[in-house]
């Protein structure tokens, strides 16, 4: 019997090794091999420190050559702070409710942060129960994290929203109370909290572009060379006294480093210079400012050189990368940002495909740390998840993961946020520039611009900074910088040009001091033979009334026009006696500019109560006209109207009567918008008795000298 043919090698392999039913086995085995290879490579190149039951506290035994997942950046400086500082302001009711603060989440969050290597914690007596909660947590963690393994930073001087006490006795008591609450015998850092609310106010404005304080507006912000040690008043002295008390606590060993905190960077720089240039002539150790190194506002970086080199501050700290919650999906209701800025930030968040908090936090982390001047960043954490996310973002930023996408997203978000400028700012500047034009040239026309182009160009240069923000708009300050056009100045310019052309060199004129006055809006050395100042109060009453003449809403808009001719630098106090309109200060202290100016503009609206106005209007439906609801400003006259409308015509009767018994109402003008279809009008204007006129032309008028009443119809504006 012939032997069976021997199968080929290919047929043998296909039958035994590549059978269809064996493919899943090969897939599973291949996946296991690839996964094991990846894990072995990760162990070889990744962190050599892991958390296990046998090694519960690896952070206490890390060696220099061992890799970790922790925040191992230690910044240069006497404090040796980590790149990220735990912000314990989250242990307050401003950010979290009581059930969260007194639960187990704060303990787990602090423990996780310490295990990650976030070994510095910032708190304050102002943060409600924060110090107490933090002290209890750290006491429970003392075996795992001894006191020497982390830094504690707290603040004193502010104890409520509007409660400040910088007296040396209170400062000392506050520090000792913090020691008890935090259950420690020393504090690494103690700040004076929010110094801008206590010191003397030396600044031309509290918001807007403050970078000009480092250059052309240094004098206005109190930062000009030569005035560093000047004590401006009682507030500055309180700062010095409180800081000297902190120095004593430092000498006693209760505090290691001392400093100040606040928001306005020009004020912080001024106070740092003030402390440095007053006995014992030592710089502050630490300065913290918040919301100035974030996606919305990064001006902190511009002040760093002067804070370090001029004020000699050893350690700078940036806080609040999310701008106190403004750069989150749901900003806290108490946040002071204007609605247009909140809307712009919401739009900026929509421009980023991922989590906007991720982008904003990544930006602040990229602008701090070792690579950015050894500046630590204080970030608040409410839960362990937030700690994990922050460390993940820190690692991505440090390793450059998705750096191009982040940079593009940051630039796009900044552009969107910048567009949040008040839409009326441009119109306000144009009106201000028109006023400057009127004062310099007496009018506005194309011919004036052509004849005085050099002066106009100089005015634009001084009134706007390099990025288009309004800069110097005070008439008096501008007159010291840009000479008004005159025959003498034109002859002087012509003479200078002619002498320069023949090689005689420039004509040297007396130097003009642009900021010779310590007050930018008032000239220095003003003298008058007779000193006088006139104040006019101009008010507009704007109201909505119903058909019976009853006011439903009313508002008073007013301004104080001043003509000032006072010598020297007067400090004026204007006192108000109307308690309904000026309910708090009842006085206004000011140094007036020279000449005409608007001292103040105000808007007075009683407490709105629409339901009350509606009830009053309904109760007046019988036709009796009264003075209106209690919430409305009384109107000195009454208007009643009766309308009869037909197919092609309409008639109405308008009655205007005064409620003033002691004086007449003068120069009354009533405008009626009649609509686009109105072409002519028949009108009778009367006062007490008699008709005054009638007509049918496109611009009809009727008047009577005896009654001083007239009427007119403008067919172009459709106004009668």
Buried (B, 14 or more C-beta within 10 A) or exposed (E): EEEEEEEEEEEEEEEEEEEEEEEEEEEEEEEEEEEEEEEEEEEEEEEBBEEEEEEEEBBEEBEEEEEBBBBBBBBEBEBEBBBBBBBBBBBBEBBBEEEBBBEEBBBBBBBBBBBBBBBBBBBBBBBBBBBBBBBBBBEEBEEBBEBEEBBBBBBBBBBEEEEBBBBBEBBBEBBEEBBEBBBBEBBBBBBBBBBBBBBBEBBBEEEEBBBBBBEBBBBBBBBBEEBBEBEBEEBBBBBBEBBBBBBEBBEEEBBBBBBBBBBBBBBBBBBBBBBBBBEEEEBBBBBBBBBBBBBBEBBBBBBBEBBBEBBBBBBBBBBBBBBBBBBBEEBEEEBEBEEEBBEBBEBBBEBBEEBBBBBBBBBBBBBBBBEBBBBBBBBBBBBBEBBBBBBBBBEBBBEEEBEEEBEEBBEBBBEBBEEBBEEEEEEEBEEBBEBBBEBBBEEEEEEBBEBBEEBBEBBEBBBBBEEEBBBBBBBBBBBBBBBEBEEEEEEBBEEBEEEEEEEEEEEEEEEEEBBEBBBBBBBBEBEEEEEEEEEEEEEEBEBEBBBBBBBBBBBBBBBBBBEBBBEEBBEBEBEEEEEEEBEEEEEBEBBBBBBEBEBEEEEBBBEEBEEBBEEBBEEBEEEEBEEBBEBBBEBEBBBBBEEEEEEEEEEEEEEBEEEEEEEEEEEEEEEBEBEEEBEBBEBEBBEEEEEBBEBEEEEBBBBBEEBEBBBBBEBEEBEB
